[in-house]
Amino acid sequence: MASKGNIGVTTENIFPVIKQFLYSDHEIFLRELVANAVDATQKLKTLASNGEFKGELGGLDVTIELDEKAKTLKVKDKGIGMTEEEVDKYINQIAFSSAGEFLEKYKDQAGNIIGHFGLGFYSSFMVSSKVTIETLSWKEGAKAVKWTCDGSPAYEMEECPKEDRGTTVTLYLDDDSAEFASKTKIRQLLDKYCKFMPVPVIFGKKQEWKDGKYVDTDEDEIINTVEPLWKKAPSDLKEEDYMKFYSDIYPGKEPPMFYIHLNVDYPFHLTGILYFPKIKERMAIERNNIQLYCDQMFVTDHVDNIVPDFLTLLHGVIDSPDIPLNVSRSYLQSDRNVKMISSYITKKVADRLDEIFSSSRKEYEDKWDNIKLFIEYGMLADEKFGERGLKFALVKNTDAKYFSLDEYQKAIETEQKDKDKKTVWLYASDVDAQYSYIEAAKNKGWDVLLLDCEVDSHFVNFLEQKLKDVRFARVDSDATENLIPKEDKLHLEMSVEDRRDLGTLFKSVLPTENEYYVEGDNLGEDAAPVLITQSEFMRRYRDMSMLGGGMNFYAEMPKSYEIKVNMQNPLIRKIWEAQKKQVAPQGKLPEDAPKDATEEEKKKAQEARQAVIEAHDEEVRGFGKANEILRQVADLALLSNGLLKGKALGDFIARSTKVAEDAFLK
């Protein structure tokens, strides 16, 4: 006898639906229906294993059938099915989860039961104008039931002629969801969400090439692998198994550097495999390549809340039934288990890196350039990983030799200790651009590291805090003689007027888009006439600001350079002497206005003083702009720092050519 009624919806059980709007992505419906079918199958296995079900299991699988013309989609299982009372309890009362109740009853026996909220079935109404359920329970004497609903609270339930155990859910797709009436689309969704389900999932037939086209065979097409690699014991697997699995889930990508197999049963359940991918271009790093599964059902590839941020750069799979999910399983909730799992993954990654560093040093060094960013970023982002990383982090010098941090400190501490008893770790960020500075340091018997990673400016700060009595200095941050001062240096004595003239003189031939701080120094007769450097502090913090971290004001400041003029260099001495001869010393400045002068009188006195200064500065600038030797030595310094561009570079080349021609003709 047919019965009619309204689906039970109460304020208490509808609230989660309202709060989360059920599912944000309509395609989720297929995952939820297949998950329900898998759950029903797993429940039957549990009942059979404990002796409650004594019948024949038969072939346990889930079948998806699509009729493209009729726009109907069926999900069929051979699981436990439902009685009329169970349909009324689990379908007609939203949010009453049969999986949750079953788990409570058989918590020590049931495995791989996915559903927790009882709402998955109702995702079908996001894409359907009508849904039917035909089901026959495993229980002896049960009668088959058909349930029909058009998406309103009204439903119909009646007996039906279904003879085989299990459930068939039929979706009558609505016009707005016509895209799901496509075999290609359904196969795509099954591949995305169901390719590792623990029960065989069948969709259509296998095909073969015949008479110039693909035709169906009689063999079912099983779209999933019921026992994925991460569920197997690591002792049963070989290197090639891990590499093949990687190529299967990331087709077309280069083989990874190495892998980590996760397998823990207590105090939480977690399996998975993480891979360190090979990076061609560091700035082209891809995130969100770790797939999260819940008992082999795909949940999301956004694992920010469960995997530490620096490890979201990895690839791979994590599977855990202990990760709490909200009703849509699209976002992770933060709780104690999540924090424990996050800590465990971090520890396992550190253990694996330590293992390779200790047992396969050559292999580790060969892979360092590709994993350096992961490790440095991890040490900066995670305190515990940072402490562990101090042991297995490497540095590479400009001769491509690798050292652990302890090894490097011991290698240079004798030669590169400054007057303050700090060991100075010299480094370059670009071997070609900083070649002359590197060679100058090497000529003094010093070693130079290559730090060319995007996070190295932050990492240098981190190491200065962690390593005792260590200071970092980039080789082009000062004159070579000043990088590792062995004693207090006597500064060049110059009058205030001469310092001003020197600054005005050189700024007259320097580009105007940057700021320059000019000072004279005694660097030796054989040293370069002009040295352009950037303050280690300002350059480092400017680089750090480019990666964020609350220091954006450094990035907004104009670039500034320190111009060190070697007053002992013969060319500079010649220029300086010529300037002294051709430009008269600054005249005596007019007296300041008396204290009791009016504001107008004070203003005029100040303007008079400024006029004298400006007149003198203009003469110095005129001399500088007309002096070819000055412009040449300034351009050489700019060129060595990559600061000579456009017309200025063209003028320099023409001027250099003329100098060469004049020398040849003489």
C-alpha positions in Angstrom: 0.0 0.0 0.0 1.4 3.4 -1.0 2.0 6.0 1.6 2.4 9.7 1.5 3.9 12.3 3.8 6.2 15.2 4.4 9.9 14.9 5.0 10.7 15.6 8.7 12.8 18.8 8.9 13.4 20.3 12.4 15.1 23.5 13.5 17.8 21.4 15.1 18.8 19.2 12.2 18.3 21.7 9.4 20.6 24.3 11.0 23.8 22.8 9.7 22.4 22.8 6.3 21.4 26.4 6.4 24.7 27.4 8.0 26.8 25.7 5.3 24.3 26.0 2.4 24.7 22.2 2.0 27.3 22.1 -0.8 29.0 25.0 -2.6 29.9 22.9 -5.6 27.1 21.0 -7.3 29.3 18.4 -8.8 29.8 17.0 -5.3 26.5 15.1 -5.6 28.1 12.2 -7.5 30.8 11.8 -4.9 28.2 11.7 -2.1 25.9 9.2 -3.8 28.8 6.9 -4.6 30.1 7.2 -1.1 26.7 6.2 0.3 26.7 3.2 -2.1 30.2 2.2 -0.9 29.1 2.6 2.7 26.2 0.3 2.2 28.5 -2.3 0.6 31.1 -2.0 3.5 28.3 -2.4 6.0 27.2 -5.7 4.4 30.8 -6.9 4.6 30.9 -6.1 8.3 27.6 -8.0 8.9 29.0 -11.0 6.9 32.2 -11.0 8.8 30.5 -11.1 12.2 28.0 -13.8 11.1 24.9 -11.7 11.2 24.5 -11.9 7.4 24.6 -15.6 6.3 23.6 -15.2 2.7 25.8 -15.1 -0.5 27.7 -11.8 -0.9 28.1 -12.2 -4.6 30.0 -9.6 -6.5 30.1 -6.4 -4.4 30.5 -3.4 -6.6 28.9 0.0 -7.3 27.6 0.7 -10.8 26.9 4.1 -12.4 24.5 4.1 -15.3 23.9 7.2 -17.5 21.1 7.6 -20.1 22.2 10.7 -22.0 19.0 11.0 -24.0 16.6 10.6 -21.0 19.0 12.6 -18.8 18.8 10.1 -16.0 21.7 8.9 -13.8 21.6 5.8 -11.7 23.9 4.8 -8.8 23.4 1.1 -7.9 24.9 -0.9 -5.1 24.5 -4.5 -3.8 24.9 -3.5 -0.1 22.6 -3.8 2.9 19.6 -2.0 1.3 16.9 -0.5 3.5 13.5 -1.5 4.9 10.5 0.8 4.7 11.1 1.8 8.3 14.7 2.6 7.6 13.8 4.7 4.5 11.4 6.6 6.7 14.0 7.0 9.4 17.1 7.8 7.3 15.7 9.5 4.3 12.5 11.2 5.5 14.3 12.7 8.5 17.1 14.9 7.2 20.4 14.8 9.0 19.7 11.4 10.7 22.8 9.5 9.6 22.6 5.8 9.3 26.3 5.6 8.9 26.8 7.4 12.2 24.4 5.1 14.0 26.0 2.0 12.4 29.5 3.1 13.4 28.4 3.5 17.0 27.0 0.0 17.0 29.9 -1.7 15.2 32.7 0.7 16.0 35.1 -2.1 16.7 34.4 -3.9 13.5 33.3 -1.5 10.8 35.9 0.0 8.6 35.7 2.5 5.8 32.3 3.9 6.6 32.4 7.4 5.1 29.1 9.1 5.8 28.7 11.0 9.1 26.0 13.6 8.5 23.1 11.9 6.6 23.0 14.8 4.2 24.9 13.4 1.3 21.9 11.9 -0.4 20.1 15.3 -0.5 22.9 16.7 -2.6 21.2 14.9 -5.5 18.4 17.5 -5.5 20.9 20.2 -6.4 20.9 18.8 -10.0 17.6 16.9 -10.2 14.0 17.7 -10.7 13.1 14.2 -9.3 14.9 11.5 -7.4 13.8 7.9 -6.8 15.2 5.2 -4.5 14.5 1.6 -5.1 15.8 -0.6 -2.2 15.7 -4.1 -0.8 17.1 -4.8 2.6 19.4 -7.7 3.5 17.0 -8.6 6.3 15.0 -11.8 5.9 11.4 -11.2 4.8 12.1 -7.6 3.9 10.0 -6.1 1.1 11.4 -3.8 -1.7 10.5 -0.2 -1.3 10.4 2.7 -3.8 10.7 6.3 -2.6 10.0 9.2 -4.9 10.4 13.0 -4.3 10.5 16.0 -6.5 12.6 18.2 -4.2 9.7 19.5 -2.1 9.0 18.2 1.4 6.4 15.9 -0.1 7.3 12.3 -1.0 5.7 9.0 -1.9 6.8 5.6 -0.7 5.4 2.3 -2.0 6.3 -1.4 -2.5 8.2 -2.2 -5.8 9.2 -5.4 -7.6 13.0 -5.1 -7.0 14.3 -8.6 -6.4 18.1 -8.1 -5.8 19.5 -6.9 -2.5 20.8 -3.3 -2.4 19.8 0.2 -3.5 19.4 2.0 -6.8 19.2 5.8 -6.7 17.9 7.4 -9.9 18.3 11.1 -10.7 16.2 12.8 -13.2 18.6 15.7 -14.1 17.0 19.1 -14.5 17.6 21.4 -17.4 20.0 23.6 -15.5 22.2 20.5 -14.9 22.3 19.2 -18.4 26.2 19.1 -18.3 25.9 16.1 -16.0 24.1 14.1 -18.7 27.4 13.6 -20.4 29.5 10.4 -20.2 32.7 12.5 -20.4 31.6 14.7 -17.5 30.6 11.8 -15.3 33.8 10.0 -16.1 35.7 13.1 -15.2 34.0 13.4 -11.8 34.5 9.7 -11.1 38.2 10.0 -11.8 38.4 13.0 -9.5 36.4 11.8 -6.5 36.2 8.0 -6.7 39.3 6.6 -8.3 40.5 5.1 -5.0 37.2 4.0 -3.5 37.5 0.7 -1.5 34.8 -1.0 -3.5 34.9 -1.5 -7.3 33.1 1.3 -9.1 31.8 0.4 -12.6 30.9 2.9 -15.3 30.1 1.5 -18.7 32.1 -1.1 -20.6 35.7 -1.4 -21.6 36.3 -0.4 -25.2 38.4 -1.8 -28.1 39.4 -0.4 -31.5 37.4 -2.1 -34.2 36.6 -1.2 -37.8 38.1 2.3 -37.4 36.3 3.2 -34.1 36.1 2.4 -30.4 33.3 0.0 -29.5 32.1 -1.4 -26.2 33.1 -4.9 -25.1 31.3 -7.2 -22.7 33.7 -6.4 -19.9 32.8 -3.9 -17.2 35.0 -0.8 -17.0 36.2 -0.5 -13.4 37.3 3.1 -12.9 39.0 2.8 -9.5 41.9 1.1 -7.7 40.5 -0.4 -4.5 43.8 -0.8 -2.8 45.9 2.3 -3.5 49.6 2.4 -2.8 49.4 4.4 0.4 47.3 1.6 2.0 50.1 -0.9 1.4 52.9 -1.7 3.8 56.1 0.3 2.9 58.1 -3.0 3.3 56.1 -4.5 0.4 56.9 -1.6 -2.0 59.9 -0.7 -4.2 61.2 2.6 -5.4 59.7 2.0 -8.8 56.2 1.5 -7.2 56.4 5.0 -5.6 57.6 6.6 -8.9 54.9 4.9 -10.9 52.2 6.1 -8.5 53.5 9.6 -8.7 53.4 9.6 -12.5 49.8 8.2 -12.3 48.5 11.0 -10.1 50.7 13.7 -11.7 51.0 12.7 -15.4 53.6 14.7 -17.3 55.5 15.9 -14.3 59.2 15.2 -13.8 60.0 12.4 -11.3 60.1 13.7 -7.7 63.3 14.1 -5.7 62.2 11.7 -3.0 59.2 10.5 -1.1 57.9 9.9 2.5 55.4 7.2 3.3 53.1 8.1 6.2 51.6 5.2 8.2 50.4 5.7 11.8 47.6 4.0 13.8 47.9 5.7 17.1 46.8 8.1 18.5 45.1 8.8 15.2 44.8 7.0 11.8 46.8 8.4 9.0 48.3 7.0 5.8 49.7 8.7 2.8 52.7 9.4 0.6 54.3 12.8 0.2 56.7 13.7 -2.6 59.3 16.5 -2.9 58.8 17.6 -6.5 61.7 18.9 -8.7 61.5 22.6 -9.2 62.7 24.1 -12.4 61.8 27.7 -11.6 61.5 28.6 -7.9 59.0 31.3 -8.5 56.8 28.9 -10.5 56.1 26.8 -7.4 52.6 25.2 -7.4 50.6 24.8 -4.2 47.6 22.7 -3.5 49.0 19.5 -5.0 48.4 17.4 -1.9 45.1 15.4 -2.2 43.2 14.7 1.0 41.2 11.5 1.2 38.8 10.2 3.9 38.8 6.4 3.7 39.9 6.6 0.1 37.3 9.1 -0.9 38.7 12.3 -2.3 37.8 15.4 -0.2 39.9 18.3 -1.3 43.3 19.4 -2.5 43.3 22.5 -0.2 45.0 21.1 2.9 46.1 24.4 4.4 44.7 23.6 7.9 46.1 20.1 8.2 49.5 20.4 6.5 51.9 23.1 7.7 52.1 25.9 5.2 55.6 25.2 4.0 54.6 21.6 3.2 51.8 22.7 1.0 54.6 23.0 -1.6 54.8 19.2 -1.6 52.8 16.8 -3.8 51.1 13.6 -2.7 48.2 12.0 -0.9 47.0 12.1 2.8 44.2 9.7 3.9 42.7 9.9 7.4 39.3 9.1 8.8 40.2 11.2 11.9 40.2 14.6 10.2 36.9 16.3 11.1 35.1 17.7 8.1 32.1 19.9 8.0 28.9 18.9 6.2 30.2 19.5 2.7 33.6 17.9 3.4 35.0 20.9 1.6 36.7 22.6 4.4 38.7 21.3 7.4 37.8 22.1 11.0 40.6 22.8 13.4 40.8 20.5 16.4 43.2 18.5 18.5 43.6 15.7 15.9 44.4 18.1 13.2 47.1 19.7 15.2 48.6 16.3 16.2 48.5 15.2 12.5 50.2 18.4 11.4 52.9 17.9 14.0 53.4 14.3 13.0 53.7 15.1 9.3 56.3 17.8 10.1 58.3 15.3 12.2 58.2 12.6 9.5 59.5 15.1 6.9 62.3 16.2 9.2 63.1 12.5 10.0 63.3 11.7 6.3 65.6 14.6 5.5 67.8 13.8 8.4 68.0 10.2 7.3 69.0 11.1 3.7 71.5 13.7 5.0 73.2 11.1 7.3 73.1 8.0 5.1 73.2 9.3 1.6 75.2 12.6 1.7 76.1 12.6 -2.0 72.5 12.0 -3.0 71.4 14.8 -0.6 73.9 17.3 -2.0 72.8 16.4 -5.6 69.2 17.2 -4.7 69.9 20.2 -2.4 69.3 23.0 -5.0 65.9 21.6 -5.7 64.8 21.1 -2.1 66.6 24.1 -0.6 63.5 26.4 -0.9 61.3 23.8 1.0 63.8 23.4 3.8 64.7 27.1 4.3 61.0 28.1 4.1 60.1 25.4 6.5 62.8 26.4 9.0 61.5 30.0 8.9 57.8 29.0 9.1 57.9 26.2 11.8 59.9 26.6 15.0 60.4 22.8 15.6 61.3 22.2 12.0 63.7 25.1 12.2 65.6 23.6 15.1 65.8 20.2 13.4 66.9 21.8 10.1 70.0 23.3 11.7 71.4 19.8 11.5 70.6 18.9 7.9 70.5 22.3 6.1 73.3 22.9 3.7 75.1 25.9 2.3 76.9 26.0 -1.1 79.8 28.2 -1.9 80.6 29.9 -5.2 82.8 26.9 -6.1 79.8 24.6 -5.8 81.0 22.9 -2.7 78.4 21.9 0.0 78.7 22.2 3.7 76.5 21.6 6.7 76.2 24.7 8.9 78.6 23.3 11.5 81.1 22.2 8.8 81.1 25.7 7.3 81.6 27.5 10.6 84.6 25.3 11.3 86.0 25.8 7.8 86.1 29.6 7.9 86.2 30.6 11.6 90.0 31.1 11.6 90.4 33.3 8.5 87.0 35.1 8.6 86.8 36.3 12.2 86.5 40.1 12.6 87.7 42.4 15.3 84.6 41.8 17.4 85.3 38.0 17.4 82.4 37.3 15.1 82.8 34.9 12.2 81.7 36.7 9.0 79.9 34.5 6.4 80.4 36.3 3.1 77.8 35.6 0.4 76.9 36.5 -3.1 73.4 36.3 -4.7 74.6 36.4 -8.4 77.9 34.9 -9.3 78.1 36.8 -12.7 76.9 40.2 -11.5 79.1 40.1 -8.4 82.1 38.4 -10.0 84.7 41.1 -9.2 83.6 41.3 -5.6 83.8 37.5 -5.2 87.3 37.4 -6.7 88.5 40.2 -4.5 87.3 38.3 -1.4 88.9 35.1 -2.6 92.2 36.9 -3.2 92.2 37.6 0.5 91.8 33.9 1.3 88.1 34.2 2.1 85.3 31.9 1.1 82.0 33.2 -0.4 78.7 31.4 -0.2 76.1 31.5 -3.0 72.7 32.5 -1.5 70.4 32.9 -4.5 67.1 31.6 -3.1 64.0 33.9 -2.8 63.9 33.5 0.9 67.6 33.8 1.6 67.3 37.4 2.9 65.0 36.1 5.6 67.1 33.0 6.1 70.2 35.0 6.7 68.4 36.8 9.5 67.3 33.5 10.9 70.8 32.1 10.9 72.3 35.2 12.6 69.8 34.6 15.4 70.4 30.8 15.7 74.2 30.6 15.2 76.5 31.9 17.9 78.8 34.9 17.0 78.0 34.7 13.3 77.4 37.7 11.0 76.5 37.7 7.3 77.8 40.2 4.8 77.1 40.3 1.0 80.4 40.7 -0.9 79.2 43.9 -2.6 77.9 45.6 0.6 81.2 47.4 1.2 84.8 47.7 0.1 86.5 44.3 0.4 88.8 45.7 3.0 85.8 46.6 5.2 83.9 43.3 4.9 85.9 41.6 7.7 87.6 44.4 9.6 90.4 43.1 11.8 90.9 46.4 13.6 89.3 49.7 14.1 89.8 51.8 10.9 90.9 55.4 10.8 88.4 57.3 8.8 89.5 59.8 6.2 89.6 63.3 7.5 87.8 65.8 5.3 86.4 69.2 6.0 82.6 69.8 5.9 83.0 71.9 2.8 85.1 69.2 1.0 82.6 66.5 1.9 79.9 68.6 0.4 81.9 69.3 -2.7 82.7 65.6 -3.2 79.0 64.7 -2.9 77.9 67.5 -5.3 80.7 66.6 -7.8 79.7 62.9 -8.1 76.0 63.4 -8.0 76.4 65.6 -11.0 77.2 62.5 -13.2 75.0 59.9 -11.5 71.5 58.9 -12.5 68.7 60.8 -10.7 66.2 58.0 -10.1 68.1 56.6 -7.1 69.5 58.1 -3.9 73.2 58.3 -3.4 75.3 58.8 -0.3 78.8 59.9 -1.3 81.8 59.7 1.0 85.6 59.7 0.6 87.7 56.8 1.8 91.2 55.6 1.6 91.1 52.2 -0.1 94.6 52.1 -1.5 96.3 53.3 -4.7 95.6 50.0 -6.6 91.9 49.8 -5.6 89.1 50.9 -7.9 88.5 54.7 -8.1 84.8 54.4 -7.2 82.9 51.7 -5.4 79.1 51.5 -5.3 77.6 49.4 -2.5 74.3 49.0 -0.9 73.9 49.0 2.9 73.7 45.4 4.1 70.8 46.3 6.4 68.8 48.3 3.9 69.3 45.9 1.0 68.5 42.8 3.1 65.3 44.3 4.5 64.3 45.6 1.2 64.6 42.1 -0.3 62.7 40.7 2.7 59.9 43.2 2.2 59.4 41.9 -1.4 58.2 38.6 0.1 55.9 40.3 2.6 56.2 39.9 6.4 54.9 43.3 7.5 57.9 45.3 6.2 56.3 46.7 3.0 57.5 50.2 4.0 61.1 49.1 3.1 59.9 48.2 -0.5 58.3 51.6 -0.9 61.5 53.5 0.0 63.6 54.6 -3.0 66.7 52.5 -3.7 69.8 54.0 -2.1 73.4 53.4 -2.8 76.6 54.2 -1.1 79.3 55.8 -3.3 82.7 55.3 -1.9 85.3 57.5 -3.6 88.9 56.2 -3.2 90.8 59.3 -2.5 94.1 57.4 -2.8 93.4 56.4 -6.4 95.5 58.3 -8.9 92.6 59.2 -11.2 90.5 60.5 -8.3 93.4 62.5 -7.0 93.8 64.1 -10.5 90.1 64.9 -10.7 90.0 66.3 -7.2 93.0 68.5 -7.7 91.6 69.8 -11.0 88.3 70.6 -9.3 90.2 72.5 -6.6 92.1 74.6 -9.2 89.1 75.4 -11.5 86.4 76.0 -8.8 87.1 78.7 -6.3 86.5 77.8 -2.7 83.1 78.6 -1.4 83.1 82.3 -0.3 82.4 83.5 3.2 78.8 83.1 4.0 76.8 86.2 4.9 76.2 86.7 8.6 73.0 85.4 10.2 70.4 88.0 11.0 70.5 89.2 14.6 68.2 87.5 17.2 66.0 90.6 17.4 65.6 90.8 13.6 62.1 90.5 12.1 61.0 87.3 10.4 61.4 89.0 7.0 65.0 90.0 7.8 65.8 86.5 9.0 64.3 85.0 5.8 66.4 87.4 3.6 69.6 86.5 5.5 69.0 82.8 5.1 68.3 83.3 1.3 71.5 85.2 1.0 73.5 82.4 2.6 71.7 79.8 0.5 72.5 81.8 -2.7 76.2 81.7 -1.9 76.1 77.9 -1.3 74.0 77.3 -4.5 76.3 79.4 -6.6 79.3 77.4 -5.4 77.5 74.1 -5.9 76.5 75.1 -9.4 80.2 75.7 -10.2 81.1 72.3 -8.9 78.3 70.6 -10.9 79.4 72.4 -14.0 83.0 71.2 -13.5 81.7 67.6 -12.9 79.5 67.5 -16.0 82.3 68.7 -18.2 84.9 66.4 -16.8 85.1 63.3 -19.1 87.4 61.3 -16.7 84.9 61.8 -13.8 82.0 60.7 -15.9 84.0 57.7 -17.1 85.0 56.4 -13.7 81.5 56.9 -12.4 80.0 55.1 -15.4 82.4 52.2 -14.8 81.2 51.9 -11.3 77.6 52.0 -12.4 78.2 49.5 -15.1 79.7 47.0 -12.6 76.5 47.2 -10.6 74.1 46.9 -13.5 73.0 50.5 -13.0 74.1 52.0 -16.4 71.2 51.8 -18.9 69.7 53.4 -21.9 71.2 56.6 -23.2 73.8 56.7 -20.4 75.1 53.2 -21.5 75.2 54.3 -25.1 77.2 57.4 -24.2 79.6 55.3 -22.2 80.3 53.0 -25.1 80.8 55.9 -27.5 83.1 57.6 -25.0 85.1 54.4 -24.3 85.5 53.8 -28.1 86.8 57.3 -28.5 89.3 56.9 -25.7 90.5 53.6 -27.3 90.8 55.3 -30.7 92.8 58.2 -29.3 95.1 55.9 -27.4 95.7 53.8 -30.6 96.3 56.9 -32.8 98.9 58.2 -30.3 
